[in-house]
Amino acid sequence: MEQQPEAVPVERAWQRPLIVLPVLGLVALVGGLFESFTLSALLLILAVGGTFVWVGITGRAGRRPLVLPLPKGAVWWVLPVLTFAAVELFAFGKHDIIRYPTLSILGDSVLSFYPARVACYFGWLTAFWGLIRR
């Protein structure tokens, strides 16, 4: 019997990095214009995040096959994430931003500069795009 080759998912033109990355960069440039915790920043994040969730749930983003399985040591990456979450929750629970500043308050000094906000926003967008493509 002949084995048929596995179906390779066809990538739509708008899904290519040549198209997606400049669009995400433009959104990051616009998002960097807004100050933290403003209504306009919140609306933009909700619009972009909601669009990404919709594109991911409906499957319109397509899926990229996993090239290699994750190594067994990859689970250790959960430890720093949980540590940062625990520090943030502890500091937030103390309600004293002078003695126990949250990580987001500590990051405000860096994010007060436009290029840093744009870079962080672009990183968030590309990471989210990568997650919905899995």
MARFI-523452 format. One line per 4 residues: their letters; for each residue x, z, y of N, C-alpha, C, O, CB. Coordinates in steps of 0.02 Angstrom, whole numbers, always signed. Each point is the difference from the previous one (the first is absolute). Glycine has a CB too. Layout:
<recs>
a> X:Z:Y:X:Z:Y:X:Z:Y:X:Z:Y:X:Z:Y | ...
</recs>
This chain:
<recs>
meqq> +41:+0:-59:-41:+0:+59:+43:+0:+63:+52:+33:+3:-142:+27:-66 | +68:-96:+111:+36:-1:+63:-21:+58:+44:-59:+16:+5:+68:-140:-12 | +40:+155:+37:-16:+54:+47:-7:-30:+69:+42:-40:+22:+19:+126:-92 | -114:-66:+103:-10:-24:+68:+39:+44:+47:+3:+61:-9:-117:-106:-20
peav> +145:+15:+80:+37:+41:+48:-48:+45:+39:-59:-15:+10:+147:-75:+0 | -60:+147:+10:-41:+47:+39:-20:-31:+67:+39:-37:+30:+19:+134:-86 | -117:-81:+77:-25:-26:+64:+38:+34:+57:+2:+61:+5:-117:-84:-55 | +144:-17:+92:+35:+25:+58:-49:+1:+58:-30:-52:+16:+142:+8:-57
pver> -122:+101:+73:-48:+2:+55:+22:-46:+57:+59:-1:+20:-90:+118:-51 | -16:-155:+56:+13:-45:+56:-3:+40:+64:-49:+35:+14:+2:-135:-78 | +98:+93:+103:+2:+36:+64:-29:-43:+55:+20:-58:+9:+82:+122:-47 | -150:-37:+73:-30:-37:+55:+49:-4:+57:+47:+40:+5:-163:-3:-39
awqr> +106:-86:+77:+48:-11:+55:+4:+60:+46:+55:+16:+25:-80:-138:-31 | -30:+157:+19:+1:+56:+47:+31:+62:-31:+12:+49:+35:-114:-96:+20 | +117:+46:-120:+30:+57:-33:+76:-3:+0:+32:+49:-19:-133:-40:-51 | +130:-64:+89:+72:-7:-2:+33:+43:+54:-28:+10:+54:+14:-127:-98
pliv> +74:+143:+28:+35:+42:+49:+13:-35:+67:+3:+33:+52:+49:+26:-147 | -45:-125:+93:+12:-37:+62:-60:+5:+47:+8:-6:+61:+66:-73:-124 | -133:+90:+36:-60:+8:+41:-16:+73:+11:-15:+20:+57:-29:-128:-103 | +48:+148:-6:-22:+70:+3:+45:+42:+45:-25:+38:+42:-22:-50:-157
lpvl> +112:+6:+108:+45:+43:+39:-5:-10:+76:+0:+49:+36:+76:-52:-134 | -79:-59:+123:-10:-7:+72:-67:+28:+24:-5:+28:+54:+77:-129:-58 | -124:+94:-37:-65:+28:+19:+4:+76:+3:-25:+31:+47:-35:-129:-100 | +91:+128:+2:+8:+72:+0:+45:+23:+58:-12:+53:+29:-3:-52:-154
glva> +65:-41:+141:+42:+15:+58:-39:-1:+65:+10:+42:+44:+87:-89:-105 | -141:-2:+68:-42:-4:+60:-46:+60:+5:-9:+28:+54:+15:-154:-59 | -37:+145:-51:-43:+59:+0:+40:+62:+17:-24:+44:+36:-51:-98:-122 | +137:+59:+61:+42:+58:+16:+19:+0:+74:+3:+54:+30:+41:-55:-147
lvgg> -31:-57:+146:+15:-3:+72:-59:+24:+42:+10:+34:+50:+69:-129:-72 | -139:+76:+1:-60:+23:+36:-11:+74:-12:-15:+38:+46:-36:-153:-56 | +59:+137:-53:-10:+70:-17:+49:+46:+35:-16:+57:+15:-29:-93:-124 | +106:+11:+121:+50:+40:+34:-15:+12:+74:+29:+44:+31:+53:-89:-110
lfes> -128:+7:+107:-18:+9:+70:-41:+64:+11:-2:+27:+55:+4:-151:-42 | -36:+147:-66:-44:+58:+7:+37:+65:-11:+43:+4:-43:-139:-75:+6 | +79:+121:+76:+28:+66:-10:-30:+33:-62:-52:-22:-24:+70:+34:+149 | +15:+39:-150:-25:+35:-60:-66:+34:+14:-12:+26:+54:+130:-9:-92
ftls> -160:-18:-12:-64:+36:+0:-47:-20:+57:-37:+42:+26:+98:+52:-79 | -60:-157:+71:-48:-25:+49:-55:-38:-38:+8:-19:-57:+81:+11:+148 | -145:-1:-57:-56:-35:-31:+19:-72:-18:-19:-25:-53:-60:+98:+117 | +115:-106:-20:+19:-69:-14:+47:-5:-60:-6:-47:-40:-8:+20:+162
alll> +60:+74:-129:+45:+0:-58:-40:+14:-64:+13:-32:-51:+82:+71:+123 | -142:+7:-68:-41:+15:-58:-42:-60:-21:-5:-15:-60:+2:+135:+96 | -26:-154:+12:-42:-58:-16:+41:-57:-31:-23:-33:-47:-53:+64:+141 | +137:-41:-69:+42:-52:-28:+21:+19:-72:-1:-43:-44:+43:+14:+159
ilav> -24:+91:-126:+19:+21:-67:-59:-5:-48:+8:-22:-57:+77:+100:+106 | -144:-59:-27:-59:-6:-43:-16:-73:-15:-20:-16:-56:-24:+123:+105 | +51:-150:+1:-15:-71:-11:+51:-31:-48:-20:-36:-47:-30:+29:+162 | +113:+19:-104:+52:-29:-44:-3:+31:-69:+1:-36:-51:+73:+14:+150
ggtf> -78:+88:-102:-4:+33:-65:-63:-18:-38:+2:-11:-61:+64:+104:+108 | -122:-97:-12:-63:-20:-32:+3:-72:-26:-25:-14:-55:-35:+93:+129 | +91:-123:-36:+8:-69:-22:+44:-3:-62:-15:-37:-47:+1:-2:+164 | +68:+76:-117:+45:+1:-58:-36:+28:-62:+8:-26:-55:+90:+40:+131
vwvg> -137:+39:-67:-37:+28:-56:-49:-51:-27:-6:-9:-60:+18:+125:+107 | -48:-150:-3:-49:-51:-20:+35:-57:-37:-23:-22:-53:-50:+51:+151 | +129:-53:-71:+37:-54:-32:+26:+22:-68:-1:-39:-48:+34:-7:+161 | -11:+108:-119:+24:+25:-64:-55:+9:-51:+9:-17:-58:+82:+72:+119
itgr> -147:-27:-40:-55:+12:-46:-31:-65:-25:-17:-6:-59:-6:+115:+117 | +15:-157:-14:-31:-63:-20:+47:-45:-39:-22:-49:-29:-51:+57:+129 | +137:+8:-100:+48:-41:-37:+23:-62:+37:+33:-42:-30:-85:+84:-72 | +36:-47:+165:+19:-60:+38:+75:-3:+14:+26:-53:+17:-139:+54:+34
agrr> +146:+56:-57:+72:+1:+14:+40:-29:-57:+60:-14:+7:-77:+113:+64 | -15:-109:-128:+37:-24:-58:+43:+57:-28:+6:+53:+30:-5:-170:+17 | +26:+105:-104:+42:+51:-32:+65:-32:-20:+4:-56:-24:-105:+119:-17 | +154:-24:+52:+65:-22:-23:+15:+37:-64:-12:+61:-5:+52:-84:+123
plvl> -14:-12:-167:+15:+34:-63:+59:+48:+10:+45:-13:+39:-87:-87:-105 | +39:+154:+30:+54:+50:+3:+59:-29:-38:-5:-13:-59:-77:+111:+68 | +138:-106:+25:+58:-31:-30:+30:+45:-54:+10:-21:-57:+12:-41:+164 | -8:+122:-88:+29:+49:-47:-43:+62:+1:-26:+19:+52:+143:-65:-35
plpk> -124:+79:-73:-36:+64:+1:+42:+52:+38:+61:-5:+3:-118:-23:-113 | +23:+76:+138:+35:+52:+36:+42:+41:-48:-22:+16:-55:-69:-12:+141 | +152:+14:-66:+40:+42:-44:-29:+70:-5:-39:+21:+43:+141:-88:-12 | -83:+102:-83:-27:+67:-10:+18:+48:+56:-37:+47:+13:+44:-67:-135
gavw> +49:+9:+155:+21:+44:+55:-39:-11:+64:+8:+38:+48:+103:-38:-98 | -154:-51:+52:-37:-14:+62:-50:+54:+16:-20:+8:+58:+33:-128:-81 | -34:+158:-27:-48:+54:+13:+31:+54:+45:-37:+38:+31:-17:-61:-142 | +119:+27:+114:+33:+50:+43:-11:-15:+74:+11:+44:+42:+74:-27:-131
wvlp> -106:-78:+106:-14:-16:+70:-63:+36:+25:-12:+3:+60:+67:-114:-76 | -94:+137:-30:-59:+38:+20:+20:+67:+30:-35:+27:+43:-32:-83:-134 | +124:+83:+70:+23:+65:+24:+10:+2:+76:-25:+46:+32:+80:-29:-142 | -19:-65:+141:+6:+2:+73:-67:-7:+36:-11:+31:+52:+125:-77:-64
vltf> -157:+4:-15:-66:-10:+31:-39:+66:-1:-29:+19:+50:+29:-141:-85 | +0:+155:-22:-35:+64:-5:+32:+53:+44:-35:+42:+28:+1:-72:-145 | +99:+29:+123:+35:+48:+43:-20:-10:+73:-16:+48:+35:+112:-45:-115 | -95:-65:+103:-21:-14:+69:-73:+19:+11:-18:+27:+53:+102:-120:-47
aave> -126:+79:-54:-71:+18:+6:-8:+76:+3:-40:+26:+39:+7:-131:-101 | +70:+142:+21:-4:+73:+1:+24:+29:+66:-31:+45:+27:+48:-44:-151 | +38:-28:+151:+25:+23:+65:-51:-13:+55:-13:+42:+42:+131:-63:-80 | -147:-39:+37:-50:-18:+50:-62:+45:-4:-24:+24:+51:+66:-143:-55
lfaf> -66:+131:-56:-59:+43:-8:+15:+72:+19:-42:+33:+30:+3:-108:-121 | +98:+100:+73:+18:+68:+18:+3:+8:+76:-28:+47:+28:+93:-36:-135 | -30:-58:+140:+7:+4:+73:-68:-8:+34:-14:+34:+49:+131:-79:-58 | -158:+1:-17:-66:-11:+29:-44:+62:-8:-39:+16:+44:+49:-138:-68
gkhd> -3:+156:-32:-40:+59:-13:+20:+60:+43:-41:+45:+9:+27:-86:-124 | +74:+43:+140:+23:+56:+42:-28:-3:+71:-1:+51:+34:+105:-47:-103 | -126:-62:+92:-29:-9:+67:+47:+24:+56:-23:+23:+52:-90:-9:-103 | +177:-20:+41:+49:+19:+50:+52:-56:+5:+48:-2:-37:-66:+126:+15
iiry> +6:-171:+70:+43:-59:+3:+69:+15:+28:+45:-42:-4:-147:-26:+17 | +111:+127:+17:+66:+18:+26:+45:+24:-57:+56:-24:-7:-106:+54:+119 | +27:+17:-151:+40:+28:-55:-2:-43:-63:+49:-3:-37:-69:+116:+84 | -37:-147:-59:-8:-41:-60:-26:-69:+19:-59:-15:-11:+36:+118:-58
ptls> +66:-145:+98:-24:-67:+19:-12:-43:-63:+37:+5:-49:+26:+4:+159 | -114:-49:-108:-13:-46:-55:+48:-59:+4:+31:-12:+52:-153:+46:-56 | +128:-71:-50:+44:-58:+0:-23:-53:+49:+41:-35:+29:-13:+58:-149 | -93:-29:+129:-25:-49:+48:+18:+20:+71:+13:-44:+42:-108:+17:-120
ilgd> +96:+91:+94:+20:+22:+67:+75:-12:+9:+22:-20:+54:-114:+107:-52 | +131:-74:-54:+72:-13:+4:+14:-74:+8:+49:-19:+33:-28:+121:-103 | -62:-144:+41:+9:-72:+6:-22:-29:+66:+18:-56:+17:-33:+50:-138 | -24:+44:+160:-24:-26:+64:+57:-15:+49:-7:-46:+41:-97:+111:-58
svls> +158:-28:+14:+56:-14:+46:+31:-69:-15:+22:-34:+46:+0:+158:-36 | -20:-142:-73:+26:-66:-18:-52:-54:+14:+17:-53:+26:+55:+105:-115 | -135:-38:+73:-52:-50:+7:-24:-9:+72:-45:-39:+13:+10:+66:-127 | +65:+9:+160:-18:-10:+70:+30:-64:+28:-20:-24:+53:+12:+148:-39
fypa> +55:-153:-50:+32:-63:+20:-34:-59:-34:-13:+2:-60:+123:+58:+78 | -125:-110:+21:-37:-59:-25:+33:-33:-61:-35:-13:-48:-5:-5:+164 | +106:+5:-115:+29:-33:-59:-6:+41:-64:-10:-28:-54:+90:-28:+131 | -75:+122:-71:-7:+42:-60:-72:-1:-25:-12:-2:-61:+105:+76:+103
rvac> -141:-73:+4:-71:-5:-22:-14:-65:-35:-34:-2:-51:+1:+75:+147 | +60:-128:-68:-11:-66:-30:+33:-3:-69:-30:-25:-47:+26:-28:+162 | +64:+79:-122:+35:-1:-64:-37:+41:-53:-8:-22:-57:+116:+7:+117 | -132:+73:-41:-37:+42:-47:-67:-32:-18:-21:+2:-58:+76:+100:+105
yfgw> -88:-130:+1:-64:-34:-12:+11:-59:-47:-40:-11:-46:-3:+48:+159 | +95:-76:-101:+15:-58:-42:+17:+23:-71:-22:-32:-48:+64:-32:+148 | -5:+117:-107:+15:+27:-66:-63:+22:-37:-7:-12:-60:+118:+49:+102 | -157:-4:-5:-63:+22:-30:-41:-61:-23:-28:+0:-55:+28:+103:+128
ltaf> -3:-154:-31:-39:-60:-17:+29:-36:-61:-37:-20:-44:+6:+9:+164 | +97:+2:-122:+30:-37:-56:-5:+41:-64:-10:-29:-54:+88:-28:+134 | -72:+123:-76:-8:+41:-60:-71:-4:-26:-11:-6:-60:+101:+83:+101 | -138:-74:+4:-71:-5:-20:-14:-69:-30:-35:-4:-50:+3:+86:+141
wgli> +59:-134:-61:-9:-68:-27:+30:-4:-70:-30:-30:-44:+32:-19:+161 | +57:+77:-126:+31:+0:-66:-41:+38:-52:-2:-20:-58:+112:+12:+114 | -142:+62:-35:-41:+39:-47:-62:-38:-21:-20:+3:-58:+62:+101:+111 | -73:-140:-8:-61:-35:-20:+15:-63:-40:-45:-27:-33:-11:+71:+135
rr> +118:-67:-102:+18:-58:-40:+18:+19:-71:+8:-45:-42:+33:-10:+145 | -35:+118:-119:+18:+22:-68:-59:-2:-45:+5:+16:-59:+82:+56:+104
</recs>
